[in-house]
Amino acid sequence: MGVVVVVVVVVVVVVAVVAVVVLCCLFVLATYQQSFDKLLQELLKSHLMFAVHEEIEHLKEQITTLTDRNAVLEHENAVLRTRASPETLALLHGNPNPQT
C-alpha cells in the first residue's frame, strides 16, 4: 500500500510540474506573440509612412511641374491676347458679333 501512495504522489507531482511547465510555455508564447504583433505593427507603420512620404514627394513634383506649365500658358495667353483682333477676343468671351 505504501508503494501505491508513493507512486500516486509522484504522479501528482509530475502532473503538477508538467502543468506548471505548460503554463510557463503558454505565458512565453503569449509574450512572444505580443512582441511579434508589436514588431509587425511597427513594420507596417514604417512601410505606410514611407509610402505616404514617397507619394507626397511625387505630388510636390507634379505641383511644381503644373505650376510652371501654368505660368508659361498664362504668359502665352497674355501675348496672344495683345495680338488678337477685337473680333477674335469677342469670340473668346462668347459674343459672336462685336458690333452689338
OpenMM code with the backbone's topology and positions (N, CA, C; nanometers):
from openmm import Vec3, app, unit

residues = "MET GLY VAL VAL VAL VAL VAL VAL VAL VAL VAL VAL VAL VAL VAL ALA VAL VAL ALA VAL VAL VAL LEU CYS CYS LEU PHE VAL LEU ALA THR TYR GLN GLN SER PHE ASP LYS LEU LEU GLN GLU LEU LEU LYS SER HIS LEU MET PHE ALA VAL HIS GLU GLU ILE GLU HIS LEU LYS GLU GLN ILE THR THR LEU THR ASP ARG ASN ALA VAL LEU GLU HIS GLU ASN ALA VAL LEU ARG THR ARG ALA SER PRO GLU THR LEU ALA LEU LEU HIS GLY ASN PRO ASN PRO GLN THR".split()
positions = [
    Vec3(0.0816, -0.1186, 0.0000),
    Vec3(0.0000, 0.0000, 0.0000),
    Vec3(0.0858, 0.1247, 0.0000),
    Vec3(0.1977, 0.1242, 0.0701),
    Vec3(0.2868, 0.2399, 0.0769),
    Vec3(0.3454, 0.2746, -0.0580),
    Vec3(0.3729, 0.1719, -0.1383),
    Vec3(0.4299, 0.1961, -0.2706),
    Vec3(0.3255, 0.2635, -0.3597),
    Vec3(0.2017, 0.2226, -0.3483),
    Vec3(0.0959, 0.2830, -0.4286),
    Vec3(0.0809, 0.4304, -0.3943),
    Vec3(0.0888, 0.4614, -0.2645),
    Vec3(0.0777, 0.6011, -0.2219),
    Vec3(0.1942, 0.6818, -0.2780),
    Vec3(0.3123, 0.6253, -0.2721),
    Vec3(0.4299, 0.6950, -0.3250),
    Vec3(0.4145, 0.7162, -0.4756),
    Vec3(0.3675, 0.6162, -0.5473),
    Vec3(0.3500, 0.6282, -0.6916),
    Vec3(0.2442, 0.7352, -0.7224),
    Vec3(0.1357, 0.7359, -0.6474),
    Vec3(0.0311, 0.8360, -0.6681),
    Vec3(0.0861, 0.9753, -0.6414),
    Vec3(0.1625, 0.9908, -0.5344),
    Vec3(0.2218, 1.1208, -0.5016),
    Vec3(0.3179, 1.1632, -0.6120),
    Vec3(0.3988, 1.0727, -0.6614),
    Vec3(0.4935, 1.1049, -0.7687),
    Vec3(0.4170, 1.1454, -0.8954),
    Vec3(0.3112, 1.0725, -0.9277),
    Vec3(0.2315, 1.1052, -1.0460),
    Vec3(0.1685, 1.2431, -1.0295),
    Vec3(0.1154, 1.2711, -0.9112),
    Vec3(0.0542, 1.4026, -0.8872),
    Vec3(0.1589, 1.5122, -0.9000),
    Vec3(0.2767, 1.4899, -0.8449),
    Vec3(0.3844, 1.5897, -0.8545),
    Vec3(0.4266, 1.6079, -0.9996),
    Vec3(0.4403, 1.5006, -1.0746),
    Vec3(0.4804, 1.5096, -1.2157),
    Vec3(0.3735, 1.5847, -1.2948),
    Vec3(0.2470, 1.5539, -1.2696),
    Vec3(0.1389, 1.6241, -1.3389),
    Vec3(0.1418, 1.7726, -1.3037),
    Vec3(0.1663, 1.8041, -1.1775),
    Vec3(0.1734, 1.9437, -1.1358),
    Vec3(0.2903, 2.0143, -1.2039),
    Vec3(0.4047, 1.9482, -1.2105),
    Vec3(0.5224, 2.0080, -1.2753),
    Vec3(0.4953, 2.0280, -1.4242),
    Vec3(0.4357, 1.9285, -1.4872),
    Vec3(0.4031, 1.9415, -1.6299),
    Vec3(0.3045, 2.0564, -1.6496),
    Vec3(0.2060, 2.0686, -1.5621),
    Vec3(0.1093, 2.1782, -1.5730),
    Vec3(0.1794, 2.3121, -1.5592),
    Vec3(0.2735, 2.3237, -1.4657),
    Vec3(0.3485, 2.4491, -1.4482),
    Vec3(0.4326, 2.4776, -1.5718),
    Vec3(0.4957, 2.3767, -1.6270),
    Vec3(0.5778, 2.3952, -1.7475),
    Vec3(0.4897, 2.4386, -1.8651),
    Vec3(0.3744, 2.3758, -1.8792),
    Vec3(0.2829, 2.4133, -1.9877),
    Vec3(0.2363, 2.5570, -1.9700),
    Vec3(0.2010, 2.5953, -1.8480),
    Vec3(0.1587, 2.7327, -1.8231),
    Vec3(0.2706, 2.8318, -1.8529),
    Vec3(0.3918, 2.7958, -1.8121),
    Vec3(0.5069, 2.8836, -1.8425),
    Vec3(0.5270, 2.8954, -1.9927),
    Vec3(0.5154, 2.7848, -2.0641),
    Vec3(0.5307, 2.7879, -2.2099),
    Vec3(0.4223, 2.8747, -2.2738),
    Vec3(0.3000, 2.8610, -2.2253),
    Vec3(0.1911, 2.9440, -2.2787),
    Vec3(0.2161, 3.0916, -2.2515),
    Vec3(0.2669, 3.1231, -2.1326),
    Vec3(0.2985, 3.2619, -2.0993),
    Vec3(0.4074, 3.3155, -2.1920),
    Vec3(0.5113, 3.2336, -2.2128),
    Vec3(0.6210, 3.2757, -2.3010),
    Vec3(0.5692, 3.2945, -2.4433),
    Vec3(0.4863, 3.2021, -2.4895),
    Vec3(0.4310, 3.2154, -2.6245),
    Vec3(0.3441, 3.3399, -2.6372),
    Vec3(0.2648, 3.3671, -2.5344),
    Vec3(0.1817, 3.4877, -2.5374),
    Vec3(0.2686, 3.6128, -2.5412),
    Vec3(0.3772, 3.6114, -2.4639),
    Vec3(0.4696, 3.7257, -2.4628),
    Vec3(0.5341, 3.7428, -2.6003),
    Vec3(0.5791, 3.6318, -2.6601),
    Vec3(0.6377, 3.6396, -2.7933),
    Vec3(0.5349, 3.6846, -2.8962),
    Vec3(0.4115, 3.6408, -2.8804),
    Vec3(0.3064, 3.6824, -2.9733),
    Vec3(0.2838, 3.8325, -2.9645),
    Vec3(0.2829, 3.8857, -2.8421),
    Vec3(0.2653, 4.0300, -2.8253),
    Vec3(0.3828, 4.1048, -2.8864),
    Vec3(0.5037, 4.0534, -2.8636),
    Vec3(0.6222, 4.1172, -2.9213),
    Vec3(0.6167, 4.1116, -3.0738),
    Vec3(0.5769, 3.9975, -3.1260),
    Vec3(0.5652, 3.9821, -3.2709),
    Vec3(0.4602, 4.0772, -3.3262),
    Vec3(0.3464, 4.0878, -3.2581),
    Vec3(0.2409, 4.1790, -3.3022),
    Vec3(0.2907, 4.3230, -3.3035),
    Vec3(0.3635, 4.3619, -3.1981),
    Vec3(0.4178, 4.4992, -3.1931),
    Vec3(0.5165, 4.5214, -3.3061),
    Vec3(0.6020, 4.4240, -3.3291),
    Vec3(0.7007, 4.4355, -3.4364),
    Vec3(0.6316, 4.4469, -3.5717),
    Vec3(0.5297, 4.3651, -3.5920),
    Vec3(0.4555, 4.3702, -3.7174),
    Vec3(0.3851, 4.5045, -3.7346),
    Vec3(0.3272, 4.5563, -3.6273),
    Vec3(0.2616, 4.6875, -3.6339),
    Vec3(0.3619, 4.7973, -3.6673),
    Vec3(0.4789, 4.7930, -3.6049),
    Vec3(0.5815, 4.8947, -3.6326),
    Vec3(0.6314, 4.8845, -3.7767),
    Vec3(0.6481, 4.7617, -3.8247),
    Vec3(0.6924, 4.7419, -3.9620),
    Vec3(0.5888, 4.7952, -4.0602),
    Vec3(0.4628, 4.7651, -4.0344),
    Vec3(0.3550, 4.8142, -4.1199),
    Vec3(0.3476, 4.9667, -4.1154),
    Vec3(0.3599, 5.0220, -3.9963),
    Vec3(0.3569, 5.1679, -3.9818),
    Vec3(0.4724, 5.2324, -4.0588),
    Vec3(0.5905, 5.1761, -4.0464),
    Vec3(0.7070, 5.2301, -4.1180),
    Vec3(0.6860, 5.2225, -4.2687),
    Vec3(0.6348, 5.1100, -4.3144),
    Vec3(0.6116, 5.0936, -4.4582),
    Vec3(0.5090, 5.1953, -4.5085),
    Vec3(0.4007, 5.2118, -4.4346),
    Vec3(0.2975, 5.3076, -4.4757),
    Vec3(0.3505, 5.4504, -4.4734),
    Vec3(0.4280, 5.4845, -4.3716),
    Vec3(0.4852, 5.6197, -4.3642),
    Vec3(0.5791, 5.6442, -4.4825),
    Vec3(0.6587, 5.5440, -4.5181),
    Vec3(0.7494, 5.5572, -4.6315),
    Vec3(0.6701, 5.5764, -4.7604),
    Vec3(0.5644, 5.4959, -4.7779),
    Vec3(0.4824, 5.5062, -4.8989),
    Vec3(0.4138, 5.6425, -4.9068),
    Vec3(0.3638, 5.6905, -4.7952),
    Vec3(0.2987, 5.8223, -4.7924),
    Vec3(0.4004, 5.9316, -4.8242),
    Vec3(0.5202, 5.9205, -4.7661),
    Vec3(0.6254, 6.0206, -4.7914),
    Vec3(0.6613, 6.0222, -4.9407),
    Vec3(0.6752, 5.9042, -5.0010),
    Vec3(0.7053, 5.8988, -5.1438),
    Vec3(0.5943, 5.9621, -5.2273),
    Vec3(0.4698, 5.9334, -5.1907),
    Vec3(0.3564, 5.9901, -5.2644),
    Vec3(0.3530, 6.1419, -5.2497),
    Vec3(0.3831, 6.1920, -5.1313),
    Vec3(0.3870, 6.3371, -5.1092),
    Vec3(0.4941, 6.4007, -5.1967),
    Vec3(0.6110, 6.3394, -5.2016),
    Vec3(0.7190, 6.3931, -5.2858),
    Vec3(0.6776, 6.3928, -5.4326),
    Vec3(0.6139, 6.2852, -5.4762),
    Vec3(0.5673, 6.2773, -5.6154),
    Vec3(0.4653, 6.3870, -5.6443),
    Vec3(0.3718, 6.4078, -5.5522),
    Vec3(0.2702, 6.5118, -5.5715),
    Vec3(0.3323, 6.6510, -5.5698),
    Vec3(0.4314, 6.6740, -5.4860),
    Vec3(0.5007, 6.8036, -5.4850),
    Vec3(0.5670, 6.8303, -5.6199),
    Vec3(0.6280, 6.7257, -5.6760),
    Vec3(0.6915, 6.7411, -5.8076),
    Vec3(0.5871, 6.7719, -5.9142),
    Vec3(0.4737, 6.7038, -5.9071),
    Vec3(0.3663, 6.7302, -6.0037),
    Vec3(0.3139, 6.8723, -5.9893),
    Vec3(0.2983, 6.9198, -5.8659),
    Vec3(0.2501, 7.0562, -5.8427),
    Vec3(0.3477, 7.1566, -5.9013),
    Vec3(0.4765, 7.1331, -5.8793),
    Vec3(0.5785, 7.2232, -5.9339),
    Vec3(0.5731, 7.2247, -6.0865),
    Vec3(0.5636, 7.1069, -6.1463),
    Vec3(0.5567, 7.0967, -6.2926),
    Vec3(0.4327, 7.1680, -6.3461),
    Vec3(0.3184, 7.1438, -6.2824),
    Vec3(0.1943, 7.2067, -6.3288),
    Vec3(0.1948, 7.3580, -6.3067),
    Vec3(0.2536, 7.4035, -6.1968),
    Vec3(0.2638, 7.5473, -6.1713),
    Vec3(0.3505, 7.6141, -6.2768),
    Vec3(0.4622, 7.5512, -6.3097),
    Vec3(0.5499, 7.6057, -6.4146),
    Vec3(0.4782, 7.6085, -6.5492),
    Vec3(0.4081, 7.5000, -6.5807),
    Vec3(0.3364, 7.4932, -6.7080),
    Vec3(0.2259, 7.5991, -6.7131),
    Vec3(0.1571, 7.6195, -6.6007),
    Vec3(0.0517, 7.7197, -6.5932),
    Vec3(0.1089, 7.8599, -6.6170),
    Vec3(0.2258, 7.8888, -6.5608),
    Vec3(0.2882, 8.0200, -6.5808),
    Vec3(0.3211, 8.0423, -6.7281),
    Vec3(0.3722, 7.9393, -6.7928),
    Vec3(0.4036, 7.9501, -6.9354),
    Vec3(0.2762, 7.9749, -7.0161),
    Vec3(0.1716, 7.8999, -6.9853),
    Vec3(0.0456, 7.9160, -7.0589),
    Vec3(-0.0176, 8.0526, -7.0343),
    Vec3(-0.0086, 8.1022, -6.9114),
    Vec3(-0.0624, 8.2358, -6.8829),
    Vec3(0.0142, 8.3422, -6.9611),
    Vec3(0.1464, 8.3262, -6.9696),
    Vec3(0.2268, 8.4213, -7.0473),
    Vec3(0.1900, 8.4137, -7.1955),
    Vec3(0.1789, 8.2911, -7.2483),
    Vec3(0.1402, 8.2758, -7.3889),
    Vec3(0.0022, 8.3371, -7.4126),
    Vec3(-0.0891, 8.3158, -7.3221),
    Vec3(-0.2247, 8.3704, -7.3353),
    Vec3(-0.2205, 8.5231, -7.3379),
    Vec3(-0.1406, 8.5817, -7.2490),
    Vec3(-0.1311, 8.7281, -7.2450),
    Vec3(-0.0744, 8.7819, -7.3763),
    Vec3(0.0288, 8.7177, -7.4283),
    Vec3(0.0886, 8.7619, -7.5558),
    Vec3(-0.0131, 8.7488, -7.6682),
    Vec3(-0.0821, 8.6354, -7.6743),
    Vec3(-0.1796, 8.6148, -7.7819),
    Vec3(-0.2958, 8.7126, -7.7718),
    Vec3(-0.3395, 8.7457, -7.6508),
    Vec3(-0.4499, 8.8410, -7.6353),
    Vec3(-0.4085, 8.9813, -7.6817),
    Vec3(-0.2831, 9.0189, -7.6605),
    Vec3(-0.2402, 9.1518, -7.7043),
    Vec3(-0.2338, 9.1598, -7.8563),
    Vec3(-0.2168, 9.0491, -7.9226),
    Vec3(-0.2048, 9.0492, -8.0680),
    Vec3(-0.3332, 9.0078, -8.1383),
    Vec3(-0.4337, 8.9690, -8.0632),
    Vec3(-0.5592, 8.9240, -8.1242),
    Vec3(-0.6453, 9.0440, -8.1623),
    Vec3(-0.7235, 9.0245, -8.2644),
    Vec3(-0.8148, 9.1306, -8.3093),
    Vec3(-0.9324, 9.1397, -8.2116),
    Vec3(-1.0024, 9.2541, -8.2111),
    Vec3(-1.1205, 9.2667, -8.1252),
    Vec3(-1.2264, 9.1616, -8.1575),
    Vec3(-1.2386, 9.1230, -8.2826),
    Vec3(-1.3359, 9.0203, -8.3210),
    Vec3(-1.3014, 8.8857, -8.2571),
    Vec3(-1.1735, 8.8517, -8.2607),
    Vec3(-1.1290, 8.7247, -8.2013),
    Vec3(-1.1514, 8.7265, -8.0514),
    Vec3(-1.1203, 8.8389, -7.9868),
    Vec3(-1.1423, 8.8489, -7.8416),
    Vec3(-1.2901, 8.8391, -7.8079),
    Vec3(-1.3751, 8.8960, -7.8934),
    Vec3(-1.5191, 8.8879, -7.8706),
    Vec3(-1.5657, 8.7431, -7.8789),
    Vec3(-1.5089, 8.6673, -7.9718),
    Vec3(-1.5434, 8.5255, -7.9817),
    Vec3(-1.5036, 8.4496, -7.8549),
    Vec3(-1.3921, 8.4874, -7.7969),
    Vec3(-1.3471, 8.4208, -7.6732),
    Vec3(-1.4429, 8.4453, -7.5578),
    Vec3(-1.5076, 8.5603, -7.5586),
    Vec3(-1.5993, 8.5961, -7.4493),
    Vec3(-1.7431, 8.5538, -7.4808),
    Vec3(-1.7628, 8.4816, -7.5900),
    Vec3(-1.8954, 8.4321, -7.6217),
    Vec3(-1.9830, 8.5304, -7.6951),
    Vec3(-1.9272, 8.6381, -7.7415),
    Vec3(-2.0028, 8.7390, -7.8169),
    Vec3(-1.9625, 8.7264, -7.9632),
    Vec3(-2.0425, 8.6586, -8.0469),
    Vec3(-2.0024, 8.6375, -8.1880),
    Vec3(-2.0057, 8.7637, -8.2728),
    Vec3(-2.0777, 8.8671, -8.2274),
    Vec3(-2.0900, 8.9900, -8.3060),
    Vec3(-2.0390, 9.1045, -8.2203),
    Vec3(-1.9148, 9.1514, -8.2383),
    Vec3(-1.8594, 9.2555, -8.1527),
    Vec3(-1.9261, 9.3899, -8.1716),
    Vec3(-2.0049, 9.4101, -8.2763),
    Vec3(-2.0690, 9.5393, -8.3017),
    Vec3(-2.1884, 9.5638, -8.2101),
    Vec3(-2.2467, 9.4565, -8.1508),
    Vec3(-2.3657, 9.4764, -8.0691),
    Vec3(-2.3355, 9.4730, -7.9241),
] * unit.nanometer
topology = app.Topology()
chain = topology.addChain("A")
for resn in residues:
    res = topology.addResidue(resn, chain)
    for name in ("N", "CA", "C"):
        topology.addAtom(name, app.Element.getBySymbol(name[0]), res)
